[in-house]
Amino acid sequence: MAVDLSMPILVVDDHRTVARILQKLLASLGFGDVETAASGEEALARLEGRPYGLVISDWSMEPMGGDELVRRLRGDAARRGTPFILVSADDRPEKAGAARTAGADTYLSKPFDAEALKTCMAEVLGPF
């Protein structure tokens, strides 16, 4: 079954430029319904109001990082199954393990291009 390119995606990053770059990469992959949040708190508020087919979050944000955001999402019965990708500039192998321990479905290290993003998303969502 193909991935639904119309599914809503939430990009969470406290750097607006990075969020816009991710939006453009997702658009280049065919996804048109991409929203952004500038903090973990804003992401939680958005998640309360709308179901998303995928959350892509930066790890390092203040005061709530992506690791805490995914823990909170996994603790919410209504949203715990939402696919979640954690992103970080830290490319150490143990960081990927820590992302999974926190509850992320997978981990993507920066910098990345559209093809790397697509490969990572296919791990979580299936081929497209």
PyMOL CGO cylinders between C-alpha atoms (Angstrom):
from pymol import cmd
from pymol.cgo import CYLINDER

trace = [
    CYLINDER, 0.00, 0.00, 0.00, 1.40, 3.38, -0.96, 0.3, 1, 1, 1, 1, 1, 1,
    CYLINDER, 1.40, 3.38, -0.96, 1.92, 6.20, 1.49, 0.3, 1, 1, 1, 1, 1, 1,
    CYLINDER, 1.92, 6.20, 1.49, -0.87, 8.79, 1.44, 0.3, 1, 1, 1, 1, 1, 1,
    CYLINDER, -0.87, 8.79, 1.44, 0.86, 11.94, 0.19, 0.3, 1, 1, 1, 1, 1, 1,
    CYLINDER, 0.86, 11.94, 0.19, -2.07, 14.02, 1.45, 0.3, 1, 1, 1, 1, 1, 1,
    CYLINDER, -2.07, 14.02, 1.45, -1.57, 13.00, 5.08, 0.3, 1, 1, 1, 1, 1, 1,
    CYLINDER, -1.57, 13.00, 5.08, -0.79, 15.88, 7.43, 0.3, 1, 1, 1, 1, 1, 1,
    CYLINDER, -0.79, 15.88, 7.43, 2.80, 16.10, 8.68, 0.3, 1, 1, 1, 1, 1, 1,
    CYLINDER, 2.80, 16.10, 8.68, 4.01, 18.18, 11.63, 0.3, 1, 1, 1, 1, 1, 1,
    CYLINDER, 4.01, 18.18, 11.63, 7.59, 19.50, 11.53, 0.3, 1, 1, 1, 1, 1, 1,
    CYLINDER, 7.59, 19.50, 11.53, 8.91, 20.69, 14.90, 0.3, 1, 1, 1, 1, 1, 1,
    CYLINDER, 8.91, 20.69, 14.90, 12.05, 22.82, 15.00, 0.3, 1, 1, 1, 1, 1, 1,
    CYLINDER, 12.05, 22.82, 15.00, 12.92, 25.95, 16.94, 0.3, 1, 1, 1, 1, 1, 1,
    CYLINDER, 12.92, 25.95, 16.94, 14.89, 27.26, 13.96, 0.3, 1, 1, 1, 1, 1, 1,
    CYLINDER, 14.89, 27.26, 13.96, 12.34, 28.54, 11.43, 0.3, 1, 1, 1, 1, 1, 1,
    CYLINDER, 12.34, 28.54, 11.43, 14.82, 28.24, 8.55, 0.3, 1, 1, 1, 1, 1, 1,
    CYLINDER, 14.82, 28.24, 8.55, 15.34, 24.54, 9.25, 0.3, 1, 1, 1, 1, 1, 1,
    CYLINDER, 15.34, 24.54, 9.25, 11.57, 24.02, 9.49, 0.3, 1, 1, 1, 1, 1, 1,
    CYLINDER, 11.57, 24.02, 9.49, 11.08, 25.75, 6.12, 0.3, 1, 1, 1, 1, 1, 1,
    CYLINDER, 11.08, 25.75, 6.12, 13.83, 23.64, 4.54, 0.3, 1, 1, 1, 1, 1, 1,
    CYLINDER, 13.83, 23.64, 4.54, 12.12, 20.49, 5.81, 0.3, 1, 1, 1, 1, 1, 1,
    CYLINDER, 12.12, 20.49, 5.81, 8.79, 21.75, 4.46, 0.3, 1, 1, 1, 1, 1, 1,
    CYLINDER, 8.79, 21.75, 4.46, 10.37, 22.24, 1.04, 0.3, 1, 1, 1, 1, 1, 1,
    CYLINDER, 10.37, 22.24, 1.04, 12.01, 18.80, 1.11, 0.3, 1, 1, 1, 1, 1, 1,
    CYLINDER, 12.01, 18.80, 1.11, 8.67, 17.22, 2.00, 0.3, 1, 1, 1, 1, 1, 1,
    CYLINDER, 8.67, 17.22, 2.00, 6.98, 19.16, -0.80, 0.3, 1, 1, 1, 1, 1, 1,
    CYLINDER, 6.98, 19.16, -0.80, 9.62, 17.87, -3.23, 0.3, 1, 1, 1, 1, 1, 1,
    CYLINDER, 9.62, 17.87, -3.23, 8.63, 14.36, -2.14, 0.3, 1, 1, 1, 1, 1, 1,
    CYLINDER, 8.63, 14.36, -2.14, 4.98, 15.12, -2.91, 0.3, 1, 1, 1, 1, 1, 1,
    CYLINDER, 4.98, 15.12, -2.91, 3.63, 15.97, 0.56, 0.3, 1, 1, 1, 1, 1, 1,
    CYLINDER, 3.63, 15.97, 0.56, 1.42, 19.04, 0.51, 0.3, 1, 1, 1, 1, 1, 1,
    CYLINDER, 1.42, 19.04, 0.51, -0.07, 19.22, 4.00, 0.3, 1, 1, 1, 1, 1, 1,
    CYLINDER, -0.07, 19.22, 4.00, 2.92, 20.16, 6.16, 0.3, 1, 1, 1, 1, 1, 1,
    CYLINDER, 2.92, 20.16, 6.16, 2.60, 22.34, 9.25, 0.3, 1, 1, 1, 1, 1, 1,
    CYLINDER, 2.60, 22.34, 9.25, 5.36, 23.61, 11.52, 0.3, 1, 1, 1, 1, 1, 1,
    CYLINDER, 5.36, 23.61, 11.52, 5.71, 24.20, 15.23, 0.3, 1, 1, 1, 1, 1, 1,
    CYLINDER, 5.71, 24.20, 15.23, 8.57, 26.18, 16.79, 0.3, 1, 1, 1, 1, 1, 1,
    CYLINDER, 8.57, 26.18, 16.79, 8.63, 24.31, 20.12, 0.3, 1, 1, 1, 1, 1, 1,
    CYLINDER, 8.63, 24.31, 20.12, 7.63, 21.11, 21.84, 0.3, 1, 1, 1, 1, 1, 1,
    CYLINDER, 7.63, 21.11, 21.84, 4.85, 22.96, 23.63, 0.3, 1, 1, 1, 1, 1, 1,
    CYLINDER, 4.85, 22.96, 23.63, 3.45, 24.34, 20.37, 0.3, 1, 1, 1, 1, 1, 1,
    CYLINDER, 3.45, 24.34, 20.37, 3.65, 20.84, 18.86, 0.3, 1, 1, 1, 1, 1, 1,
    CYLINDER, 3.65, 20.84, 18.86, 1.65, 19.35, 21.74, 0.3, 1, 1, 1, 1, 1, 1,
    CYLINDER, 1.65, 19.35, 21.74, -1.02, 22.02, 21.27, 0.3, 1, 1, 1, 1, 1, 1,
    CYLINDER, -1.02, 22.02, 21.27, -1.22, 21.28, 17.54, 0.3, 1, 1, 1, 1, 1, 1,
    CYLINDER, -1.22, 21.28, 17.54, -1.38, 17.54, 18.22, 0.3, 1, 1, 1, 1, 1, 1,
    CYLINDER, -1.38, 17.54, 18.22, -4.34, 18.13, 20.55, 0.3, 1, 1, 1, 1, 1, 1,
    CYLINDER, -4.34, 18.13, 20.55, -6.26, 19.80, 17.75, 0.3, 1, 1, 1, 1, 1, 1,
    CYLINDER, -6.26, 19.80, 17.75, -5.48, 17.55, 14.81, 0.3, 1, 1, 1, 1, 1, 1,
    CYLINDER, -5.48, 17.55, 14.81, -4.25, 14.03, 14.07, 0.3, 1, 1, 1, 1, 1, 1,
    CYLINDER, -4.25, 14.03, 14.07, -1.01, 13.91, 12.07, 0.3, 1, 1, 1, 1, 1, 1,
    CYLINDER, -1.01, 13.91, 12.07, 0.25, 11.06, 9.94, 0.3, 1, 1, 1, 1, 1, 1,
    CYLINDER, 0.25, 11.06, 9.94, 3.86, 11.82, 10.92, 0.3, 1, 1, 1, 1, 1, 1,
    CYLINDER, 3.86, 11.82, 10.92, 5.82, 14.06, 13.29, 0.3, 1, 1, 1, 1, 1, 1,
    CYLINDER, 5.82, 14.06, 13.29, 9.40, 15.04, 12.43, 0.3, 1, 1, 1, 1, 1, 1,
    CYLINDER, 9.40, 15.04, 12.43, 11.08, 16.80, 15.34, 0.3, 1, 1, 1, 1, 1, 1,
    CYLINDER, 11.08, 16.80, 15.34, 14.45, 18.29, 16.11, 0.3, 1, 1, 1, 1, 1, 1,
    CYLINDER, 14.45, 18.29, 16.11, 16.06, 16.78, 19.19, 0.3, 1, 1, 1, 1, 1, 1,
    CYLINDER, 16.06, 16.78, 19.19, 17.69, 19.90, 20.64, 0.3, 1, 1, 1, 1, 1, 1,
    CYLINDER, 17.69, 19.90, 20.64, 15.10, 22.49, 21.55, 0.3, 1, 1, 1, 1, 1, 1,
    CYLINDER, 15.10, 22.49, 21.55, 14.47, 24.42, 24.75, 0.3, 1, 1, 1, 1, 1, 1,
    CYLINDER, 14.47, 24.42, 24.75, 12.73, 24.04, 27.08, 0.3, 1, 1, 1, 1, 1, 1,
    CYLINDER, 12.73, 24.04, 27.08, 11.26, 20.76, 25.72, 0.3, 1, 1, 1, 1, 1, 1,
    CYLINDER, 11.26, 20.76, 25.72, 13.44, 18.77, 23.36, 0.3, 1, 1, 1, 1, 1, 1,
    CYLINDER, 13.44, 18.77, 23.36, 12.21, 16.30, 20.78, 0.3, 1, 1, 1, 1, 1, 1,
    CYLINDER, 12.21, 16.30, 20.78, 13.03, 13.39, 23.09, 0.3, 1, 1, 1, 1, 1, 1,
    CYLINDER, 13.03, 13.39, 23.09, 10.64, 14.75, 25.72, 0.3, 1, 1, 1, 1, 1, 1,
    CYLINDER, 10.64, 14.75, 25.72, 8.04, 15.52, 23.05, 0.3, 1, 1, 1, 1, 1, 1,
    CYLINDER, 8.04, 15.52, 23.05, 8.03, 11.91, 21.82, 0.3, 1, 1, 1, 1, 1, 1,
    CYLINDER, 8.03, 11.91, 21.82, 7.85, 10.60, 25.41, 0.3, 1, 1, 1, 1, 1, 1,
    CYLINDER, 7.85, 10.60, 25.41, 4.81, 12.79, 26.04, 0.3, 1, 1, 1, 1, 1, 1,
    CYLINDER, 4.81, 12.79, 26.04, 3.23, 11.70, 22.77, 0.3, 1, 1, 1, 1, 1, 1,
    CYLINDER, 3.23, 11.70, 22.77, 3.78, 8.03, 23.59, 0.3, 1, 1, 1, 1, 1, 1,
    CYLINDER, 3.78, 8.03, 23.59, 2.17, 8.61, 26.99, 0.3, 1, 1, 1, 1, 1, 1,
    CYLINDER, 2.17, 8.61, 26.99, -1.01, 9.92, 25.36, 0.3, 1, 1, 1, 1, 1, 1,
    CYLINDER, -1.01, 9.92, 25.36, -3.34, 7.02, 24.55, 0.3, 1, 1, 1, 1, 1, 1,
    CYLINDER, -3.34, 7.02, 24.55, -5.00, 8.88, 21.67, 0.3, 1, 1, 1, 1, 1, 1,
    CYLINDER, -5.00, 8.88, 21.67, -1.73, 9.76, 19.92, 0.3, 1, 1, 1, 1, 1, 1,
    CYLINDER, -1.73, 9.76, 19.92, 0.81, 7.16, 20.98, 0.3, 1, 1, 1, 1, 1, 1,
    CYLINDER, 0.81, 7.16, 20.98, 0.73, 5.45, 17.60, 0.3, 1, 1, 1, 1, 1, 1,
    CYLINDER, 0.73, 5.45, 17.60, 1.68, 8.59, 15.64, 0.3, 1, 1, 1, 1, 1, 1,
    CYLINDER, 1.68, 8.59, 15.64, 4.84, 7.86, 13.62, 0.3, 1, 1, 1, 1, 1, 1,
    CYLINDER, 4.84, 7.86, 13.62, 7.73, 9.97, 14.93, 0.3, 1, 1, 1, 1, 1, 1,
    CYLINDER, 7.73, 9.97, 14.93, 11.18, 10.77, 13.50, 0.3, 1, 1, 1, 1, 1, 1,
    CYLINDER, 11.18, 10.77, 13.50, 13.78, 12.48, 15.70, 0.3, 1, 1, 1, 1, 1, 1,
    CYLINDER, 13.78, 12.48, 15.70, 16.37, 14.63, 13.91, 0.3, 1, 1, 1, 1, 1, 1,
    CYLINDER, 16.37, 14.63, 13.91, 19.73, 15.81, 15.25, 0.3, 1, 1, 1, 1, 1, 1,
    CYLINDER, 19.73, 15.81, 15.25, 23.13, 17.04, 14.13, 0.3, 1, 1, 1, 1, 1, 1,
    CYLINDER, 23.13, 17.04, 14.13, 24.66, 14.42, 16.46, 0.3, 1, 1, 1, 1, 1, 1,
    CYLINDER, 24.66, 14.42, 16.46, 25.47, 11.42, 14.25, 0.3, 1, 1, 1, 1, 1, 1,
    CYLINDER, 25.47, 11.42, 14.25, 26.88, 9.11, 16.92, 0.3, 1, 1, 1, 1, 1, 1,
    CYLINDER, 26.88, 9.11, 16.92, 25.36, 5.61, 16.74, 0.3, 1, 1, 1, 1, 1, 1,
    CYLINDER, 25.36, 5.61, 16.74, 24.31, 5.74, 20.40, 0.3, 1, 1, 1, 1, 1, 1,
    CYLINDER, 24.31, 5.74, 20.40, 22.13, 8.78, 19.62, 0.3, 1, 1, 1, 1, 1, 1,
    CYLINDER, 22.13, 8.78, 19.62, 19.99, 6.63, 17.33, 0.3, 1, 1, 1, 1, 1, 1,
    CYLINDER, 19.99, 6.63, 17.33, 19.57, 4.11, 20.15, 0.3, 1, 1, 1, 1, 1, 1,
    CYLINDER, 19.57, 4.11, 20.15, 18.63, 6.87, 22.57, 0.3, 1, 1, 1, 1, 1, 1,
    CYLINDER, 18.63, 6.87, 22.57, 16.03, 8.13, 20.08, 0.3, 1, 1, 1, 1, 1, 1,
    CYLINDER, 16.03, 8.13, 20.08, 14.40, 4.71, 19.94, 0.3, 1, 1, 1, 1, 1, 1,
    CYLINDER, 14.40, 4.71, 19.94, 14.55, 4.40, 23.72, 0.3, 1, 1, 1, 1, 1, 1,
    CYLINDER, 14.55, 4.40, 23.72, 12.74, 7.74, 24.00, 0.3, 1, 1, 1, 1, 1, 1,
    CYLINDER, 12.74, 7.74, 24.00, 10.01, 6.35, 21.74, 0.3, 1, 1, 1, 1, 1, 1,
    CYLINDER, 10.01, 6.35, 21.74, 10.93, 7.59, 18.25, 0.3, 1, 1, 1, 1, 1, 1,
    CYLINDER, 10.93, 7.59, 18.25, 10.32, 5.21, 15.37, 0.3, 1, 1, 1, 1, 1, 1,
    CYLINDER, 10.32, 5.21, 15.37, 13.62, 6.20, 13.78, 0.3, 1, 1, 1, 1, 1, 1,
    CYLINDER, 13.62, 6.20, 13.78, 16.40, 8.77, 13.80, 0.3, 1, 1, 1, 1, 1, 1,
    CYLINDER, 16.40, 8.77, 13.80, 17.84, 11.01, 11.09, 0.3, 1, 1, 1, 1, 1, 1,
    CYLINDER, 17.84, 11.01, 11.09, 21.11, 12.88, 11.44, 0.3, 1, 1, 1, 1, 1, 1,
    CYLINDER, 21.11, 12.88, 11.44, 21.72, 16.30, 9.90, 0.3, 1, 1, 1, 1, 1, 1,
    CYLINDER, 21.72, 16.30, 9.90, 22.60, 17.31, 7.31, 0.3, 1, 1, 1, 1, 1, 1,
    CYLINDER, 22.60, 17.31, 7.31, 20.38, 15.28, 5.00, 0.3, 1, 1, 1, 1, 1, 1,
    CYLINDER, 20.38, 15.28, 5.00, 18.84, 15.60, 1.56, 0.3, 1, 1, 1, 1, 1, 1,
    CYLINDER, 18.84, 15.60, 1.56, 15.43, 14.66, 0.16, 0.3, 1, 1, 1, 1, 1, 1,
    CYLINDER, 15.43, 14.66, 0.16, 16.57, 11.12, -0.64, 0.3, 1, 1, 1, 1, 1, 1,
    CYLINDER, 16.57, 11.12, -0.64, 17.83, 10.47, 2.90, 0.3, 1, 1, 1, 1, 1, 1,
    CYLINDER, 17.83, 10.47, 2.90, 14.58, 11.90, 4.29, 0.3, 1, 1, 1, 1, 1, 1,
    CYLINDER, 14.58, 11.90, 4.29, 12.55, 9.67, 1.95, 0.3, 1, 1, 1, 1, 1, 1,
    CYLINDER, 12.55, 9.67, 1.95, 14.52, 6.58, 3.01, 0.3, 1, 1, 1, 1, 1, 1,
    CYLINDER, 14.52, 6.58, 3.01, 13.99, 7.40, 6.68, 0.3, 1, 1, 1, 1, 1, 1,
    CYLINDER, 13.99, 7.40, 6.68, 10.28, 8.07, 6.16, 0.3, 1, 1, 1, 1, 1, 1,
    CYLINDER, 10.28, 8.07, 6.16, 9.89, 4.79, 4.22, 0.3, 1, 1, 1, 1, 1, 1,
    CYLINDER, 9.89, 4.79, 4.22, 11.27, 2.95, 7.28, 0.3, 1, 1, 1, 1, 1, 1,
    CYLINDER, 11.27, 2.95, 7.28, 8.37, 4.34, 9.31, 0.3, 1, 1, 1, 1, 1, 1,
    CYLINDER, 8.37, 4.34, 9.31, 5.56, 4.69, 6.78, 0.3, 1, 1, 1, 1, 1, 1,
    CYLINDER, 5.56, 4.69, 6.78, 6.37, 2.12, 4.10, 0.3, 1, 1, 1, 1, 1, 1,
    CYLINDER, 6.37, 2.12, 4.10, 7.48, 2.65, 0.52, 0.3, 1, 1, 1, 1, 1, 1,
    CYLINDER, 7.48, 2.65, 0.52, 6.33, 5.59, -1.59, 0.3, 1, 1, 1, 1, 1, 1,
]
cmd.load_cgo(trace, "trace")
